[in-house]
Amino acid sequence: MSQSLARALQILAELDAGGRSLDELARSLEVHKTTVLRLLRTLEDDRFVRRDDNHRYFLGSRLFELGTSSLEQHTIRDIALPHLENLGRQTGGQAIHLAAYESGRAIYIAKVESTSSVRMYSRVGLIAPVHATAVGKVLTCELPERQLAIALAATDFRPFTRRTITTQDAFRAELATVREQGWAEDSAEHEDFINCVGAPIRDSAGRIIAAASISVPDVILDRDGVHDLLPSLQQTTAAIAADWASTTERT
């Protein structure tokens, strides 16, 4: 770990106990005030810390956003997993994914493995390219323009197969289709032998909080066959959303 990163983390740990002045932080870290001030300015610019009118520093709103996002991801995964496992059984042992949006990227947060001998590359914690996966399209289709711009900037539009979307204009057009129909597909766009459909999971306010998908090798089902699984997927995402709403209402 770099020295600057270690010191920045020390600052955050100190602020966890409450507000601190520059002098207090410098004494705690046993470094010069100019060094601490440089780190504080960087942390403040990214909203990891905030400074009040008395020049005392506190934990910033960005940390609370990250904490909430992490908690939501863990909670939605726990709620969703039994439903996803049941969907896997209903669809004859196909691969089922759950993904969440984080800082311009789609991240797999749960997976039910296929019973087929054909295996996908995906795993929990891996990034799902937003331009080439059904979950990525679902998670970005309703982003406000400013957040969508962040996602586009983080996307290199690499062509994984000959069917991959490779331009921002084409991707925006695809997102418009996803918004209109309420679901997305990856038609051999990420792996050339896999077809996939994805659907959103929404909170009680209608916001997309996660996406679930079914992925099937083309030797088992063709594109139309995978489309036939869409009603089961949408029933599952609706059930997850209902359980999510029930859980959040109790808390």
C-alpha positions in Angstrom: 0.0 0.0 0.0 1.3 3.5 -0.9 2.2 5.8 1.9 -0.3 8.5 0.7 -3.1 5.9 0.5 -2.3 4.6 4.0 -2.4 8.1 5.4 -5.6 8.9 3.7 -7.2 5.8 5.2 -5.8 6.9 8.6 -7.5 10.2 8.2 -10.9 8.5 7.5 -10.4 6.2 10.5 -9.7 9.3 12.7 -12.8 11.1 11.4 -14.9 8.0 12.2 -14.8 9.1 15.8 -15.9 12.7 15.0 -14.7 16.0 13.7 -11.0 16.8 13.8 -9.0 20.0 13.2 -6.0 20.0 10.9 -3.7 20.3 13.9 -5.4 17.3 15.6 -5.0 15.1 12.5 -1.4 16.1 12.0 -0.6 15.1 15.6 -2.5 11.8 15.3 -0.8 10.9 12.1 2.6 12.3 13.3 3.2 14.1 10.0 3.6 17.7 9.0 0.4 19.8 8.6 1.1 20.5 4.9 1.1 16.8 4.1 -2.2 16.3 5.9 -3.7 19.4 4.3 -2.8 18.1 0.8 -4.5 14.8 1.5 -7.6 16.5 3.0 -8.0 18.7 0.0 -8.0 15.6 -2.3 -10.5 13.8 0.0 -12.7 16.9 0.1 -12.7 17.4 -3.7 -14.1 13.8 -4.0 -16.5 14.3 -1.0 -14.8 11.7 1.2 -14.5 14.4 3.8 -16.2 17.8 4.4 -15.0 20.9 6.3 -17.3 23.1 8.4 -17.1 26.8 9.0 -14.8 26.2 12.0 -12.3 24.4 9.8 -13.0 21.0 11.3 -13.1 18.0 9.1 -15.8 15.3 9.1 -16.6 12.2 7.0 -18.2 13.2 3.7 -21.3 12.3 1.9 -19.5 10.1 -0.6 -18.7 7.6 2.1 -22.3 7.4 3.1 -23.3 6.8 -0.5 -20.7 4.0 -0.8 -21.9 2.5 2.5 -25.5 2.6 1.4 -24.6 1.1 -2.0 -22.6 -1.7 -0.4 -25.4 -2.5 2.1 -28.0 -2.5 -0.7 -25.9 -4.9 -2.8 -25.5 -7.3 0.1 -29.2 -7.1 1.0 -30.6 -7.4 -2.6 -28.3 -10.4 -3.1 -29.5 -12.1 0.0 -33.1 -11.5 -1.0 -32.7 -12.4 -4.6 -30.6 -15.6 -4.3 -33.5 -18.0 -3.4 -35.5 -16.7 -6.3 -32.6 -16.9 -8.7 -31.9 -20.5 -7.6 -35.6 -21.4 -8.2 -35.4 -19.7 -11.6 -32.4 -21.8 -12.5 -34.4 -24.9 -11.7 -37.4 -23.7 -13.6 -35.3 -23.1 -16.8 -33.7 -26.4 -16.8 -30.4 -25.5 -15.1 -29.5 -22.4 -17.0 -27.0 -19.8 -15.7 -28.6 -17.0 -13.7 -26.9 -13.7 -12.9 -27.6 -10.8 -10.6 -25.8 -7.5 -11.2 -25.7 -4.0 -9.7 -24.5 -0.6 -10.9 -21.5 0.9 -9.3 -19.5 4.0 -10.4 -20.2 3.7 -14.1 -19.9 -0.1 -14.2 -22.1 -3.2 -13.9 -20.8 -5.7 -11.3 -21.9 -9.3 -10.9 -23.0 -9.7 -7.3 -24.5 -13.2 -7.5 -24.5 -16.2 -9.9 -26.4 -19.5 -10.1 -24.2 -21.8 -12.1 -25.5 -23.7 -15.1 -25.8 -27.4 -14.9 -24.6 -27.6 -18.5 -21.0 -28.7 -19.3 -20.6 -25.4 -21.2 -19.3 -22.8 -18.8 -19.4 -19.0 -19.0 -16.5 -16.8 -18.0 -18.6 -14.7 -15.5 -18.1 -14.8 -11.7 -19.2 -12.8 -8.7 -17.2 -9.5 -8.5 -16.4 -9.4 -12.2 -17.3 -6.4 -14.3 -20.1 -7.0 -16.8 -19.4 -4.7 -19.9 -22.4 -2.4 -20.1 -22.4 -2.3 -23.9 -22.2 -6.1 -24.4 -24.4 -7.7 -21.6 -28.1 -7.7 -20.9 -27.6 -6.7 -17.3 -25.3 -3.9 -18.3 -27.9 -2.5 -20.7 -30.7 -2.8 -18.1 -28.6 -1.0 -15.4 -27.8 1.9 -17.6 -31.0 2.3 -19.6 -32.6 4.7 -17.2 -29.6 6.6 -15.9 -29.9 10.4 -15.8 -27.7 11.9 -18.6 -24.9 13.0 -16.2 -24.6 9.4 -14.8 -24.9 7.9 -18.3 -22.0 10.1 -19.4 -19.9 8.6 -16.6 -20.8 5.1 -17.7 -20.0 5.9 -21.4 -16.7 7.4 -20.4 -15.8 4.2 -18.5 -16.7 2.0 -21.5 -14.2 1.3 -24.2 -16.7 -0.3 -26.5 -14.4 -3.2 -27.2 -15.8 -5.7 -29.7 -16.0 -9.0 -27.9 -17.7 -10.6 -30.9 -18.8 -9.5 -34.4 -22.2 -8.6 -32.9 -20.9 -6.3 -30.1 -22.1 -2.7 -30.0 -19.0 -0.6 -30.7 -20.2 3.1 -30.7 -21.9 5.4 -28.3 -24.6 6.3 -30.8 -25.5 2.7 -31.3 -25.5 2.0 -27.6 -27.8 4.9 -26.9 -30.2 3.6 -29.5 -30.1 0.2 -27.9 -30.8 1.7 -24.5 -33.9 3.5 -26.0 -35.1 0.1 -27.1 -34.5 -1.4 -23.7 -36.4 1.4 -22.0 -39.3 1.0 -24.4 -39.6 -2.8 -24.1 -38.6 -3.1 -20.4 -35.9 -5.8 -20.9 -32.6 -6.3 -22.6 -30.8 -9.0 -24.6 -27.3 -10.0 -25.3 -27.5 -11.8 -28.6 -24.0 -13.3 -28.8 -22.5 -9.9 -28.1 -20.2 -10.8 -25.2 -19.5 -14.5 -25.9 -20.3 -15.7 -29.4 -22.0 -18.9 -28.2 -24.2 -17.3 -25.5 -27.6 -15.7 -25.8 -29.0 -13.8 -22.8 -32.1 -11.9 -21.6 -32.1 -9.5 -18.7 -34.7 -7.6 -16.7 -34.7 -4.9 -14.0 -35.4 -5.2 -10.3 -37.0 -2.0 -9.0 -37.5 -0.4 -5.6 -40.8 0.9 -4.4 -40.2 4.2 -6.2 -39.6 2.5 -9.5 -35.9 2.9 -9.6 -33.7 0.2 -11.0 -31.6 -1.2 -8.2 -30.3 -4.4 -9.8 -30.7 -6.6 -12.9 -31.1 -10.3 -13.3 -30.5 -12.4 -16.4 -30.7 -15.8 -17.9 -27.7 -16.9 -20.1 -27.9 -20.0 -22.4 -25.4 -21.5 -24.8 -26.7 -21.6 -28.3 -26.1 -25.4 -28.5 -28.9 -25.7 -25.9 -31.3 -22.9 -27.0 -31.3 -20.5 -29.9 -32.1 -16.8 -29.5 -35.9 -17.3 -29.9 -35.7 -20.1 -27.3 -34.0 -17.8 -24.8 -36.7 -15.1 -25.5 -39.3 -17.7 -24.5 -37.7 -17.7 -21.0 -38.4 -14.0 -20.5 -41.8 -14.4 -18.8 -40.2 -16.6 -16.1 -37.4 -14.0 -15.6 -39.8 -11.2 -15.3 -41.9 -13.1 -12.8 -38.7 -13.7 -10.8 -37.6 -10.0 -10.9 -41.1 -9.0 -9.8 -41.0 -11.4 -6.8 -37.6 -10.1 -5.8 -38.8 -6.5 -6.0 -41.8 -7.4 -3.8 -39.6 -9.0 -1.2 -37.2 -6.0 -1.4 -40.0 -3.6 -0.8 -41.3 -5.6 2.1 -37.8 -5.7 3.7 -37.1 -2.0 3.3 -40.5 -1.1 4.7 -39.8 -3.0 7.8 -36.5 -1.2 8.2 
